Amino acid sequence: MDLDIVGLIPAGGVASRLGKLPCSKEILPYREASGRVSVLSANLLHYFSLAGIQKALFIIRKGKWDIPEYFGDGRQLGIDLGYLITGQNNGTPYTLNQACAFVSNRIVALGFPDIILEPENAFAELKQKFITGHSDIIMGVVPSKDYLKSDMIGFDDSGKICEIVIKQNRPDLKYSWFAALWRPTFTIFMHDYLEQLTQSGSQGRISQPDGLHREVFVGDVILAALRNGLRVDHHIFTEGYYRDLGTWDEFHKLSGEG
């Protein structure tokens, strides 16, 4: 079955964890183990390509013009690339929502441009399970111990996702997610959910019990979708892993391996 899938690449952040950079984080160069020099987000485009995902949209903020300058139309990578501009800075869901009008009738593959993952064909496996299932959204899940830095997944007794816990002290949770595919039902849900947040008086942020507000994460939106009746499935890559290269420590480790 040939699905009309568009990859979304959120690249609207300011990379505050990396400090002042000479270029956008997404095109930071590093040396691969083979000796070839690559850039961070080229990995995600490669993962998309392996899954037969031939179209993708970078969603960037003003000033990150070096990303389209570097990748162009994507022809050299065998993928058709487009670019959208976001003015929102309330979190990744708002960046993704910028694409709503362009993907509201398409399947979306979400990947993060600063993540290196194994297996490389993870999107291909997710796509296959998505095709044969009926979920509104499917999440790629791997074992993880970084519960203070990650969206951790909780399962009920039947093995279904029942909670998504954002960067909290929950060592009892053993899995995190790194990618997703979803249908238009979730695209529309996210658009409406963010619209409600924006109009709620919380300045588009999540209200907390202490009265303060925090940034909205994609995991928050997925959990809200689950609680509102959308079908959220998952696929566990038991031997898989991902590395978030959004800090210098992790980036230097990657560079040192090359």
Secondary structure as a PSIPRED ss2 file (coil, helix, strand):
# PSIPRED VFORMAT (PSIPRED V4.0)

   1 M C   1.000  0.000  0.000
   2 D C   1.000  0.000  0.000
   3 L C   1.000  0.000  0.000
   4 D C   1.000  0.000  0.000
   5 I E   0.000  0.000  1.000
   6 V E   0.000  0.000  1.000
   7 G E   0.000  0.000  1.000
   8 L E   0.000  0.000  1.000
   9 I E   0.000  0.000  1.000
  10 P E   0.000  0.000  1.000
  11 A E   0.000  0.000  1.000
  12 G C   1.000  0.000  0.000
  13 G C   1.000  0.000  0.000
  14 V C   1.000  0.000  0.000
  15 A C   1.000  0.000  0.000
  16 S H   0.000  1.000  0.000
  17 R H   0.000  1.000  0.000
  18 L H   0.000  1.000  0.000
  19 G C   1.000  0.000  0.000
  20 K C   1.000  0.000  0.000
  21 L C   1.000  0.000  0.000
  22 P C   1.000  0.000  0.000
  23 C C   1.000  0.000  0.000
  24 S C   1.000  0.000  0.000
  25 K H   0.000  1.000  0.000
  26 E H   0.000  1.000  0.000
  27 I H   0.000  1.000  0.000
  28 L C   1.000  0.000  0.000
  29 P E   0.000  0.000  1.000
  30 Y E   0.000  0.000  1.000
  31 R E   0.000  0.000  1.000
  32 E C   1.000  0.000  0.000
  33 A C   1.000  0.000  0.000
  34 S C   1.000  0.000  0.000
  35 G C   1.000  0.000  0.000
  36 R C   1.000  0.000  0.000
  37 V E   0.000  0.000  1.000
  38 S E   0.000  0.000  1.000
  39 V E   0.000  0.000  1.000
  40 L C   1.000  0.000  0.000
  41 S C   1.000  0.000  0.000
  42 A H   0.000  1.000  0.000
  43 N H   0.000  1.000  0.000
  44 L H   0.000  1.000  0.000
  45 L H   0.000  1.000  0.000
  46 H H   0.000  1.000  0.000
  47 Y H   0.000  1.000  0.000
  48 F H   0.000  1.000  0.000
  49 S H   0.000  1.000  0.000
  50 L H   0.000  1.000  0.000
  51 A C   1.000  0.000  0.000
  52 G C   1.000  0.000  0.000
  53 I C   1.000  0.000  0.000
  54 Q C   1.000  0.000  0.000
  55 K E   0.000  0.000  1.000
  56 A E   0.000  0.000  1.000
  57 L E   0.000  0.000  1.000
  58 F E   0.000  0.000  1.000
  59 I E   0.000  0.000  1.000
  60 I E   0.000  0.000  1.000
  61 R E   0.000  0.000  1.000
  62 K C   1.000  0.000  0.000
  63 G C   1.000  0.000  0.000
  64 K C   1.000  0.000  0.000
  65 W C   1.000  0.000  0.000
  66 D H   0.000  1.000  0.000
  67 I H   0.000  1.000  0.000
  68 P H   0.000  1.000  0.000
  69 E H   0.000  1.000  0.000
  70 Y H   0.000  1.000  0.000
  71 F H   0.000  1.000  0.000
  72 G C   1.000  0.000  0.000
  73 D C   1.000  0.000  0.000
  74 G C   1.000  0.000  0.000
  75 R H   0.000  1.000  0.000
  76 Q H   0.000  1.000  0.000
  77 L H   0.000  1.000  0.000
  78 G C   1.000  0.000  0.000
  79 I C   1.000  0.000  0.000
  80 D E   0.000  0.000  1.000
  81 L E   0.000  0.000  1.000
  82 G E   0.000  0.000  1.000
  83 Y E   0.000  0.000  1.000
  84 L E   0.000  0.000  1.000
  85 I E   0.000  0.000  1.000
  86 T E   0.000  0.000  1.000
  87 G C   1.000  0.000  0.000
  88 Q C   1.000  0.000  0.000
  89 N C   1.000  0.000  0.000
  90 N C   1.000  0.000  0.000
  91 G C   1.000  0.000  0.000
  92 T H   0.000  1.000  0.000
  93 P H   0.000  1.000  0.000
  94 Y H   0.000  1.000  0.000
  95 T H   0.000  1.000  0.000
  96 L H   0.000  1.000  0.000
  97 N H   0.000  1.000  0.000
  98 Q C   1.000  0.000  0.000
  99 A C   1.000  0.000  0.000
 100 C H   0.000  1.000  0.000
 101 A H   0.000  1.000  0.000
 102 F H   0.000  1.000  0.000
 103 V H   0.000  1.000  0.000
 104 S C   1.000  0.000  0.000
 105 N C   1.000  0.000  0.000
 106 R C   1.000  0.000  0.000
 107 I E   0.000  0.000  1.000
 108 V E   0.000  0.000  1.000
 109 A E   0.000  0.000  1.000
 110 L E   0.000  0.000  1.000
 111 G C   1.000  0.000  0.000
 112 F C   1.000  0.000  0.000
 113 P C   1.000  0.000  0.000
 114 D C   1.000  0.000  0.000
 115 I E   0.000  0.000  1.000
 116 I E   0.000  0.000  1.000
 117 L E   0.000  0.000  1.000
 118 E E   0.000  0.000  1.000
 119 P C   1.000  0.000  0.000
 120 E C   1.000  0.000  0.000
 121 N C   1.000  0.000  0.000
 122 A H   0.000  1.000  0.000
 123 F H   0.000  1.000  0.000
 124 A H   0.000  1.000  0.000
 125 E H   0.000  1.000  0.000
 126 L H   0.000  1.000  0.000
 127 K H   0.000  1.000  0.000
 128 Q H   0.000  1.000  0.000
 129 K H   0.000  1.000  0.000
 130 F H   0.000  1.000  0.000
 131 I H   0.000  1.000  0.000
 132 T H   0.000  1.000  0.000
 133 G C   1.000  0.000  0.000
 134 H C   1.000  0.000  0.000
 135 S C   1.000  0.000  0.000
 136 D C   1.000  0.000  0.000
 137 I E   0.000  0.000  1.000
 138 I E   0.000  0.000  1.000
 139 M E   0.000  0.000  1.000
 140 G E   0.000  0.000  1.000
 141 V E   0.000  0.000  1.000
 142 V E   0.000  0.000  1.000
 143 P E   0.000  0.000  1.000
 144 S C   1.000  0.000  0.000
 145 K C   1.000  0.000  0.000
 146 D C   1.000  0.000  0.000
 147 Y C   1.000  0.000  0.000
 148 L C   1.000  0.000  0.000
 149 K C   1.000  0.000  0.000
 150 S C   1.000  0.000  0.000
 151 D E   0.000  0.000  1.000
 152 M E   0.000  0.000  1.000
 153 I E   0.000  0.000  1.000
 154 G E   0.000  0.000  1.000
 155 F E   0.000  0.000  1.000
 156 D C   1.000  0.000  0.000
 157 D C   1.000  0.000  0.000
 158 S C   1.000  0.000  0.000
 159 G C   1.000  0.000  0.000
 160 K C   1.000  0.000  0.000
 161 I E   0.000  0.000  1.000
 162 C E   0.000  0.000  1.000
 163 E E   0.000  0.000  1.000
 164 I E   0.000  0.000  1.000
 165 V E   0.000  0.000  1.000
 166 I E   0.000  0.000  1.000
 167 K C   1.000  0.000  0.000
 168 Q C   1.000  0.000  0.000
 169 N C   1.000  0.000  0.000
 170 R C   1.000  0.000  0.000
 171 P C   1.000  0.000  0.000
 172 D C   1.000  0.000  0.000
 173 L C   1.000  0.000  0.000
 174 K C   1.000  0.000  0.000
 175 Y E   0.000  0.000  1.000
 176 S E   0.000  0.000  1.000
 177 W E   0.000  0.000  1.000
 178 F E   0.000  0.000  1.000
 179 A E   0.000  0.000  1.000
 180 A E   0.000  0.000  1.000
 181 L E   0.000  0.000  1.000
 182 W E   0.000  0.000  1.000
 183 R C   1.000  0.000  0.000
 184 P H   0.000  1.000  0.000
 185 T H   0.000  1.000  0.000
 186 F H   0.000  1.000  0.000
 187 T H   0.000  1.000  0.000
 188 I H   0.000  1.000  0.000
 189 F H   0.000  1.000  0.000
 190 M H   0.000  1.000  0.000
 191 H H   0.000  1.000  0.000
 192 D H   0.000  1.000  0.000
 193 Y H   0.000  1.000  0.000
 194 L H   0.000  1.000  0.000
 195 E H   0.000  1.000  0.000
 196 Q H   0.000  1.000  0.000
 197 L H   0.000  1.000  0.000
 198 T H   0.000  1.000  0.000
 199 Q H   0.000  1.000  0.000
 200 S C   1.000  0.000  0.000
 201 G C   1.000  0.000  0.000
 202 S C   1.000  0.000  0.000
 203 Q C   1.000  0.000  0.000
 204 G C   1.000  0.000  0.000
 205 R C   1.000  0.000  0.000
 206 I E   0.000  0.000  1.000
 207 S E   0.000  0.000  1.000
 208 Q C   1.000  0.000  0.000
 209 P C   1.000  0.000  0.000
 210 D C   1.000  0.000  0.000
 211 G C   1.000  0.000  0.000
 212 L C   1.000  0.000  0.000
 213 H E   0.000  0.000  1.000
 214 R E   0.000  0.000  1.000
 215 E C   1.000  0.000  0.000
 216 V C   1.000  0.000  0.000
 217 F C   1.000  0.000  0.000
 218 V H   0.000  1.000  0.000
 219 G H   0.000  1.000  0.000
 220 D H   0.000  1.000  0.000
 221 V H   0.000  1.000  0.000
 222 I H   0.000  1.000  0.000
 223 L H   0.000  1.000  0.000
 224 A H   0.000  1.000  0.000
 225 A H   0.000  1.000  0.000
 226 L H   0.000  1.000  0.000
 227 R H   0.000  1.000  0.000
 228 N C   1.000  0.000  0.000
 229 G C   1.000  0.000  0.000
 230 L C   1.000  0.000  0.000
 231 R C   1.000  0.000  0.000
 232 V E   0.000  0.000  1.000
 233 D E   0.000  0.000  1.000
 234 H E   0.000  0.000  1.000
 235 H E   0.000  0.000  1.000
 236 I E   0.000  0.000  1.000
 237 F C   1.000  0.000  0.000
 238 T C   1.000  0.000  0.000
 239 E C   1.000  0.000  0.000
 240 G C   1.000  0.000  0.000
 241 Y E   0.000  0.000  1.000
 242 Y E   0.000  0.000  1.000
 243 R E   0.000  0.000  1.000
 244 D E   0.000  0.000  1.000
 245 L C   1.000  0.000  0.000
 246 G C   1.000  0.000  0.000
 247 T C   1.000  0.000  0.000
 248 W H   0.000  1.000  0.000
 249 D H   0.000  1.000  0.000
 250 E H   0.000  1.000  0.000
 251 F H   0.000  1.000  0.000
 252 H H   0.000  1.000  0.000
 253 K H   0.000  1.000  0.000
 254 L H   0.000  1.000  0.000
 255 S H   0.000  1.000  0.000
 256 G H   0.000  1.000  0.000
 257 E H   0.000  1.000  0.000
 258 G C   1.000  0.000  0.000
